[in-house]
């Protein structure tokens, strides 16, 4: 484990520790808040101690974790500086073919960490929330446009390939909310429509997330404001309810609730039998999983490389380990009533499904890496038994899966839109464990102007023990 990644892991353990202590300090809110902030500050200091991390192969993770910790500390401008570094680095990162080739005889962790698709999309979510917290609506709109470009690229990349995460419904929903708050109703309608289609066509079956009722109401409202009568009537028939224009003398709160922590990566391994195929090739076969991968090696390769003499190889792959959140549902209590928060993004499910899809595509590369290492071992053993044994030990030590990931992402994201009267308001967030056996609450004060949309987000970190 690199020193940089060790620092990140230690920082994460502090985050988890502070989250776990939340239950014990509910009766003394002031003490609990100061305790948690102190732990966040320590986590930030730990990330800063490793001066090599911002320059190493794990620099993207360093930027991402630092951005999250600073956001939890309420330092939104500093947080966005690190998220911007993460965005620019991920955009500029080009393949280093020498390192790529070296990874074939070692392991993928020698490569710079590029981030999963859904991780790169979430950068814009965090940046947009930071800008909204700072009242910088124009900058939040810039993140929406960046996000739209990235989503289009993602959709194009997987148009004809098996990948369940090829568009992000929540990201489109977020764009619509920000466009609407900025008065750009046409753009809001397009974003809401794209969000609804992605929820209905992708998220329902792949990630277990239905289109939120609030999204349906927002889609109807934006169609009405744009004068899209045909679209409005069509969606009203589909949703089973109609849009009722309402005059409001107050403002609105859009509340985002991040709950728990996303999964972490571990590793697992699979045995493949090597069977000589027809002609100049071999087959890697795992009958239990029904997998078969052919490799054409050429006559010289089969005869002299040693690959054709191998019988079995063991390949390491990454897998996710789930961290279930302690609190699974929530609502907001205001003067006008109680508003449940609706699930809008299941990052845990997206992570698991994305890795499954990518693993199937990358089986071939992983098999080739292990086969080449074992073939070299066979050749060396024929010439020198001691060197062959040493190479065997080296192969065992270097064969590992890439278990790096953004570990401070939430497990899921829920949201609600709440009408508020003009003036000072108190909003109470109540979060519930399974079967509502335990309840925790947080109170927020906000001053709302007429016609204003106020944005607020909160991350409840409490998680259950890691599932192996």
N, C-alpha and C positions, 0 to 999 in steps of 0.2 A: 504494500500500500504506500503510495507516495505521501510525502509530508503534507503536500497541499490538500490531498483528499482526507488525510487524518485530521487536519484542522477543521475541515468542513464537517466531518463526522462528529467531532467533539462539539462543535457549535450546535449541531442538530440535537445532540444529546441534552444540551442545556435548554434548548427550546422545548423538548419533550418534558424535561424535568419541571420547567416552569409551568407547562400546561397541566401536568399531573397534579401539581400543587394547588390548582385553582379550587378544587373542591374543599380543601382544608382551610382556605382563607376567605371563604365567602362571607363569613360573619364580620370580617374586618377588611372592608373593601379598600380603604386607604393603604393599609399595610400590604395587602395583596398586590395592588397596582404598583406600588413602589418596588416590591420584590420582583415582579415580572419584568418591569422595566430595567432593573439592575441586571437580571439574567440576559435580557436582550443586549444590553450594553456589553456584557462580558462575551457574548457570542460574537458581536461585531469586532471586539478587540482581538479575539482569537483568530478571526479571519484575516485581520490586518497583520498579525505577527509573521505569517509566512510571506515574505516579500517576493518569493519566486512564483507564487500561485498566479498572479496576474499575467505572467509571461509564459507559463508552462502549458502543457497539453490539456490540462483541466481548467484553463482560464475561463471558459464559458461557464462552468459550474460555479467558479469563484464569483463571477459577476452576478450570476442569478441569485445565489444564496445571500450575497451581500445586499443586493437590491431588496430582497424580502425582509431581511432583518432590519434594514433601515426604515422600510415602510412600517413594520410593526412598532418601531420606535417613534413614528410620526414624522420622520425626516423625509418628506416626500420629494423635495428637490434633489437631495443627495441620492435617494433611492433611484430616481429616474436617471441620474448620471450613470449609475452602474447598469441599469437596464438598457440604456442607450449603447453602452459599450458592448453589452451582450448582443444586441441587435446588429450593430455594425460588424462585430467579429463573425457572427454567423453568416452575414451576407458576403463578407470578403473571403471567408475561408475557402481556399482552393485545395484540391487534392495534391498532396505531396507524394509523387509516384515512388520515390525512393523509400519513403516510410511505408506506403501501401505494400510494396514488395516485401519489405522486411517483416510486415505483419503476417505474411503468409508462412514464415518460418519461425514466428514467435507467437504473438497473440494480438487481438484487436486493441488492447489497452495501450499499445505503443502509439496509436494514432491520436491526433487531437480529438477531443470530444465535440461532436457536431450538434448534438441535441436531437431528441425525437421530434417529429413533426408537430405534435400537439404541444410540446414544451415551447417551441419557437412561437407558436400562435399565442400562448399565454403571456409572453413578454408584453404584447400590446395591451392585453387586459390589465396587467399591473401598471403599465405606463399611463393608460387612459384613466384608471382610478386615481393615480397620483395627481394627474393634471386636474381632474375634477375636484379633488380635495383642495387643490390650490386655487380653484376658481378660474382655471385657464382653459376655457371652453374651446378656443381656437386650436390650441395645442392638442387637446383631446380629439378634435376632428382630424388633425394630421395623423394621429395614430389610427383613426378609423380608415383613412385612405391607405395607409401602409398595410393595415390589416387586410383590406380588400384585395390589394395586390398579392399579398402572400396567400390568401385563400384561393385566388384564381390560379396561381402557380401550383398550389397543392392539388386542385381539382384537375388541372391539365396533366400533372405528373401521373396520376393514378386513373386516368380516364378509361384505360383498357386493361388495367391490371387489378388483381385481387387485393383490395385494401378497403376495409370498412370505414376507416377514418379518412375520407377524401374531401370533406367539407365540414366546417364547424358551425353548428346551428346556434350555439350560444354567442359566438363571436358576431354573427350577423344580427342577432337579437340586441346585443350591446351596441352595435353600430346604429341600429334603428332608434334605440333609446336616446343616444347622444344627439343624433340628427334631429329627432323630435324636439329635444330640449333646446336646440339651437334654432328652431323654427324652419328647418329645411325639411318640409313635409314630404316632398316628392322622393328625396333620398331615403327618408325614414320608411316610406311605403315599400320601396324596393328592398331595403334591408329586412324589414319585417316579413315580407313575402318570401325572401330567400331563406330566412330563419325557419318559417313555418314549413316550407317544403323539405328542408334538411331534417327537421324534427320528424316529420311525418314519414319520409322515405328512408331515412338512415337511422336516426337515433332511436326510434321506437323499437325496431327489431335488433339492432346491433348493441345498443347501450342501455336499453330499458328506460328511456326518458321520453315521456309524452310531450307534445306541444303544450306549454303552460297556458292556462286560461288567460293570464294577463297578456301574453303575446297575442292571443286571438282578439282580445278587446282592443289592443293597440293597433292591430292590423285593420280592424273595422274602422277605428277612429281615423287612421291615416288615409284610408280610402275615402272616407267621408270628407275630410278636409281638402283632399285633392280634387273632389268632384268626380271620382271614379265610380259612377253609379252602378255600372254593370258588375264591376269587381266587388263592390260593396254587397250587392244583392246576392251574388254567387257565394261569397264567404258566409253571409248570414244564413243561407240555406244549408251550407255545409256544417256550420257550427251549431245550428239549432237555436240561435238567439240573435236579436237585432241590436244595432247600435242606437243608443238613446243620447243625443247631444245634451250636455249638461253645462250650464253656466257656473263657473266657480269664481268666488271672490277671494280665494286663497291661493295657495301654491301646492306643490307636490313633493313628496320624498320618494326617491328610488333607493332602496336599501339592498345591498348585496351581502350575503352571508357565506363566508368561506368556513367550511367545517372540516375538522380533522386534518390529517396529513395523507398525501398520496402514497402509493406503494413504493417500496425500495426493491432494488434488483439483487437477486441472489443468482445462483448457478445450478445447473443440473447437467447430466451427461447421458448420452445415448450410445449404445454399441451398434456398429455396422459391420456386417460380414462382407468381405470383398470376394466377389465371384467373377471369374473370367467370362467376359462376354464374347460375342462373335467378333471376329476380326481383331482390330487393334485397340481393344478397350477392356474396361472392367466395369462391374456394377457394384455400387455400395447399397446393401440391402438390409433393411430392418423389417422383418416379417410381422413383428408384434404391432408396429405402428403403420404397416402397409406402405413403407417408404422405399423407393428405388431410384437411385441417381446414377446415370451412366457417365463414364469418362472415356474419351478417345485419347489414347496416349501416344500412338505411333509405335511402330515395330521396335525401334531402338529404345523407346521409353519403357515398354513392357519388358524387354529383354535385359536391359542393363541398369535401369534405375532402382530396381528392387521393389517397385510398387506392385508389379504383377505377382510377386511372391508373398505379399502380405495376406493375412487371413481375416483379421479383425482389427478395427480401430475404434477408439473411444473418443467421442467428440463432446466438448463442453459448450453449452449454450446458456444464455441469460434467461432468467425467469423473474417475474415479479412476485413479491410477497406482500400480502394485503395488510394494511393498518386500518382497521375499522374505527370510525369515529365513535366516541362515547355518546355524544348527543346527535340524534338522527333527524330531528324535526324542530321547527321553530315558528314563532309568530311574533307579530308586532302589536303592542297595545297602545292605542292613542285615544284621544278624547272621543273621536267618532266611532270607535269600535275596535275589533280585533281583526288583524289581517294575517293569514297564514303565508309563510314563505314557500314558494313553489320551486321544486328542483328544476334547474335549468342546465346544469353541466355535471356529468359524472366522470370526473377525471380518472378515477380508479378504473372504471370499465374501459374507457378509451385507452388507457395505458396497457391493460391486459390484452385487448383485442389488437391493438397496433403492433405489439411485440409478437403476437402469434402470426399475424400476417407477414411481418418482416422476416420472422424466423424461417418461414417456408421459402421465402425468396432467397435467403442467404444460406440455406443448407449447403448448396454446392460449394460456395467459397470456404465455409468452415471445414467441409470434408476434404477439400483439396489441400487446405493448410495442414491438417493433421496427417493426411496421407503422405505429403511431401516430407514432413518431418520424420515419419516412421520409415519411409523409403530410404532417406539419407542415413538413418540409424542402421538399417540392414546392410547397406553398402559399406559403411564404416566398420561394422562388426566383422564382415568378411575379411577385411584387411587387418584389423587390430581389435582383438576382443576387449581389451581394457578401454580403448577409446570408444568403442561401441557402447559399453556399459555406461561410460560417462555421458555420452550423448543421450542415452535412455533416461538418465536422471534429469538431464537438462530439459528434455522434451516434457517430462512429467511436471517439472516446475513451471515451464512456460505455457503449457496448455491450460488456458483458462478463458472463461467468457468475459465479455465486457460488462461489468456490473455497475457502471457509473450511471447516475440519473439525477434529475432535479428533485431532491427529497423534501423541499419545503413547499411544494405545491399542495393545495388543499385536496382533500378526498373528493369533495363535491362543492358545487356553488348553487345556492338558492337565492331567490330575490322576491321583492314585493314592491308594488307602487301604491303609495298611501296618500290620500288627500289631507292637507293640513290647513288650518286657518292661518290668516296673516298674523304675524307676531311671534312671540316666543312659544315654543312647543317642547313638551317632554315626550319622548318616545321610549317605550320599554321593550327590549328584546328579551323574549323568554325562550330558552332552548330546553329540549326534552330528550331524555335518554329513551331507550326502547321501552315501550309500554308506559312511558311517562312516569317511571318509578323515581326519577330524580329530575328536578327542575333547577335551572340556574338563570339568573336574569342580569341584564345590564341596562342602565338608563343613559339616554343621550339628550342633551339640550341643543336646540337649534332655533335660530331666528329666521322666519320665512317671510319673504316679500310676496305681494300679489303677483300671480303669474310666474313665479320662480319655481324651477325644479332644483331641489337640493339632493345631492348625492352623498351617500354614507355607506361605508363598508366596515365589516367586523369579521375577524378570524377567531373562531373558537378552536383552539389547538388540541383539546383533550382527545386522546386516542386510546383504544384498547391495546393490549400487548400484541406484538407482531405475530402474525400467523405464519408458521413454517410450512 
